[in-house]
Amino acid sequence: MEQLTGLWWRLVKLGFRLLYNELAFTYDAVSAVVSLGEWRSWQRAALNFLPPLSAPVLELAHGTGNLQLDLHAAGIRSIALDLSPYMTRIAARKLCRARAPVRLIQARAEQLPFRAEAFSAAISTFPTAFILAPETLREVHRVLQPSGRLIIVPSAILTGKGTAQRAIELAYRLTGQRRGAPPNLHERFNAAGFQLSFAEVPAERSVAQVVIAEKRLG
C-alpha cells in the first residue's frame, strides 16, 4: 500500500511539473475547468488588498500572464517573474497581443534580482510550496517597502453542491490541494518579519481565500 501511495504522489508531482512546463499551453483551459470558470475571479481577488502604491508591484510565479493583464488594465506598473521558460513565453505573447508592457524575468523567488525596498507589494496566486520557503519570505521582505504587503491567493472553495463541484473537490483532495496551511504558518511569516492576516473574497460560485502578510516596521 505504501508503494502504491508513493507511486501516486510521484505521478501527481510529475503531472504538476508538466502542467507548469511542457504542457503550459493547456494551463488556462485546465484552470477554467477545475474552477468551473471562476479561476480569473480568484486571481483578481488579490487586487483588493493592494496597499497605497508608491512603487511597482511584483508578481511571483506569473504563469500565463493573466494577472499582469489585470494590473496593466488597472494602470498599475508591475514586474513579474517565473521559473518556467514555457510560462514566460506564453505570458510574453499574451502581453504583446494586448499591447501591454512585457516586464517578465525568469528567476527564482528565493533569489530575487531586485534592490531592497523596490516594490510596494508582491502578489502570488496559486503558487507552489516555494512561497512558504524561508528564503522566499526573507527575499520578499527585503524587496518590499516599509508597510509593503505580500498578498497570496493559495486556494478557493467551490460553494455549490452539484455533481461537478463534488467531483472537482474530490480531485483537489486526491492531488493534495486540500491539505490546509502548515501548523506553523504564523511562525514562518513572523520569523521573516511579517504580520499575517486572512480574508475571503466571494465570487459567483466560490470563495477565494487570501493571505495578507504586511511587512512590519522596525
C-alpha positions as CSV (number, residue, x, y, z in Angstrom):
1,M,0.0,0.0,0.0
2,E,2.8,2.4,0.8
3,Q,4.4,1.7,-2.5
4,L,1.1,2.5,-4.3
5,T,0.8,5.7,-2.3
6,G,4.3,6.7,-3.1
7,L,3.7,6.0,-6.8
8,W,0.6,8.1,-6.8
9,W,2.3,11.1,-5.3
10,R,5.2,10.8,-7.8
11,L,2.6,10.8,-10.6
12,V,0.9,13.8,-9.1
13,K,4.2,15.7,-8.8
14,L,5.0,14.8,-12.4
15,G,1.6,16.0,-13.6
16,F,2.1,19.4,-12.0
17,R,5.6,19.7,-13.3
18,L,4.4,19.0,-16.9
19,L,1.5,21.5,-16.4
20,Y,3.8,24.3,-15.4
21,N,6.3,23.4,-18.2
22,E,5.9,21.3,-21.3
23,L,2.1,21.4,-21.0
24,A,1.9,25.0,-20.0
25,F,-0.2,25.8,-23.2
26,T,-3.0,23.9,-21.5
27,Y,-2.9,25.8,-18.2
28,D,-5.6,28.3,-18.9
29,A,-8.0,25.7,-20.1
30,V,-7.3,23.3,-17.2
31,S,-7.7,26.2,-14.7
32,A,-11.1,27.2,-16.2
33,V,-12.3,23.6,-16.0
34,V,-11.2,22.9,-12.4
35,S,-12.7,26.2,-11.2
36,L,-15.9,26.0,-13.1
37,G,-14.9,29.2,-14.8
38,E,-14.1,31.0,-11.6
39,W,-10.3,31.0,-11.9
40,R,-9.9,34.5,-13.1
41,S,-12.1,35.8,-10.3
42,W,-9.9,34.0,-7.8
43,Q,-6.8,35.6,-9.2
44,R,-8.3,39.1,-9.2
45,A,-9.2,38.7,-5.5
46,A,-5.6,39.6,-4.7
47,L,-6.0,43.1,-6.1
48,N,-8.5,44.0,-3.4
49,F,-5.7,44.1,-0.8
50,L,-3.0,46.2,-2.5
51,P,-1.7,48.9,-0.2
52,P,-1.3,52.5,-1.4
53,L,1.3,52.2,-4.2
54,S,4.4,54.3,-4.5
55,A,6.5,51.7,-6.3
56,P,5.7,48.8,-8.8
57,V,4.0,45.6,-7.8
58,L,6.0,42.3,-8.1
59,E,4.2,39.2,-9.2
60,L,5.7,35.9,-8.1
61,A,5.1,32.9,-10.5
62,H,3.2,34.9,-13.1
63,G,2.1,31.8,-15.0
64,T,0.4,32.6,-18.4
65,G,0.3,36.3,-17.6
66,N,-3.4,36.9,-16.8
67,L,-2.8,38.9,-13.7
68,Q,-0.2,41.0,-15.5
69,L,-3.0,42.0,-17.9
70,D,-5.3,42.9,-15.0
71,L,-2.6,45.0,-13.4
72,H,-2.0,46.8,-16.7
73,A,-5.7,47.4,-17.1
74,A,-5.8,48.9,-13.7
75,G,-3.0,51.3,-14.5
76,I,-0.6,49.6,-12.1
77,R,3.1,49.2,-13.1
78,S,4.3,45.7,-12.4
79,I,7.2,43.3,-12.9
80,A,6.7,39.6,-12.8
81,L,8.9,36.5,-12.6
82,D,8.5,32.8,-13.1
83,L,11.0,29.9,-13.2
84,S,9.3,28.2,-16.2
85,P,10.5,29.3,-19.6
86,Y,7.3,27.8,-21.1
87,M,5.1,30.1,-18.9
88,T,7.3,33.1,-19.7
89,R,7.0,32.6,-23.4
90,I,3.2,32.2,-23.2
91,A,2.9,35.3,-20.9
92,A,5.1,37.4,-23.2
93,R,3.0,36.6,-26.3
94,K,-0.2,37.3,-24.4
95,L,1.1,40.7,-23.2
96,C,2.3,41.6,-26.7
97,R,-1.1,40.8,-28.2
98,A,-2.7,43.1,-25.6
99,R,0.0,45.8,-26.3
100,A,0.9,45.7,-22.6
101,P,4.4,46.2,-21.3
102,V,6.4,42.9,-21.1
103,R,8.3,43.1,-17.8
104,L,9.0,39.4,-17.2
105,I,12.0,37.9,-15.6
106,Q,12.9,34.2,-15.4
107,A,14.2,33.8,-11.9
108,R,13.7,32.1,-8.6
109,A,11.7,33.7,-5.8
110,E,14.3,32.5,-3.3
111,Q,16.9,34.8,-5.0
112,L,15.1,37.9,-6.2
113,P,17.3,40.0,-8.6
114,F,16.0,43.3,-7.3
115,R,17.3,46.0,-4.9
116,A,15.9,46.4,-1.4
117,E,12.6,48.2,-1.0
118,A,11.9,48.2,-4.7
119,F,8.2,47.2,-4.5
120,S,5.1,48.4,-2.8
121,A,3.6,44.9,-2.9
122,A,4.2,41.4,-4.1
123,I,1.4,39.1,-5.3
124,S,1.3,35.4,-5.9
125,T,-1.8,33.4,-6.9
126,F,-1.9,29.7,-6.5
127,P,1.8,29.3,-6.0
128,T,3.5,26.0,-5.3
129,A,5.4,25.3,-2.0
130,F,8.2,27.7,-2.8
131,I,6.1,30.6,-1.5
132,L,6.4,29.4,2.1
133,A,10.2,28.7,1.9
134,P,12.1,30.8,4.5
135,E,14.4,32.0,1.7
136,T,11.4,33.3,-0.3
137,L,9.8,35.1,2.6
138,R,13.2,36.7,3.5
139,E,13.7,37.9,-0.1
140,V,10.2,39.3,-0.4
141,H,10.6,41.1,2.9
142,R,13.9,42.6,1.6
143,V,12.4,44.0,-1.6
144,L,9.2,45.4,-0.1
145,Q,9.0,49.0,1.0
146,P,8.0,49.6,4.7
147,S,4.4,48.5,5.3
148,G,4.5,46.7,1.9
149,R,2.4,43.6,1.5
150,L,2.8,40.1,0.2
151,I,-0.6,39.0,-1.0
152,I,-1.2,35.3,-1.7
153,V,-4.2,33.5,-3.0
154,P,-3.4,29.9,-2.1
155,S,-6.8,28.3,-2.7
156,A,-10.5,28.7,-3.2
157,I,-13.6,26.8,-2.3
158,L,-16.5,26.0,-4.6
159,T,-19.7,26.7,-2.8
160,G,-22.2,24.8,-4.9
161,K,-23.4,21.3,-4.1
162,G,-23.8,19.9,-7.5
163,T,-22.1,16.8,-9.0
164,A,-19.5,18.9,-10.8
165,Q,-18.5,20.7,-7.6
166,R,-18.2,17.4,-5.7
167,A,-16.1,15.8,-8.4
168,I,-13.7,18.8,-8.5
169,E,-13.4,18.9,-4.7
170,L,-12.6,15.2,-4.8
171,A,-9.9,15.8,-7.4
172,Y,-8.4,18.6,-5.3
173,R,-8.2,16.2,-2.3
174,L,-6.7,13.4,-4.3
175,T,-4.0,15.7,-5.7
176,G,-3.1,17.1,-2.3
177,Q,-4.6,20.6,-2.7
178,R,-6.8,20.4,0.4
179,R,-4.1,19.8,2.9
180,G,-4.6,23.1,4.6
181,A,-2.0,25.5,5.9
182,P,1.0,24.2,7.8
183,P,0.6,24.4,11.6
184,N,3.5,26.9,12.0
185,L,2.3,29.3,9.3
186,H,2.2,32.3,11.6
187,E,5.7,31.5,13.0
188,R,7.2,31.3,9.5
189,F,5.9,34.7,8.5
190,N,6.7,36.2,11.9
191,A,10.3,35.0,11.6
192,A,10.6,36.7,8.2
193,G,9.3,40.0,9.6
194,F,5.6,39.9,8.5
195,Q,2.3,40.4,10.3
196,L,-0.2,37.8,9.0
197,S,-3.9,38.2,8.4
198,F,-6.6,36.4,6.3
199,A,-9.6,37.3,4.2
200,E,-12.2,35.7,2.0
201,V,-13.5,37.1,-1.3
202,P,-16.8,35.7,-2.6
203,A,-17.3,35.0,-6.3
204,E,-20.3,33.8,-8.2
205,R,-20.0,30.1,-7.2
206,S,-17.0,30.1,-4.9
207,V,-14.9,31.9,-2.3
208,A,-11.3,32.8,-2.8
209,Q,-9.0,32.6,0.2
210,V,-6.4,35.3,0.6
211,V,-3.4,35.6,2.9
212,I,-2.1,39.1,3.6
213,A,1.4,39.4,5.0
214,E,2.3,43.0,5.9
215,K,5.9,44.0,6.4
216,R,6.5,45.1,10.0
217,L,8.2,48.3,10.7
218,G,11.4,48.2,12.6
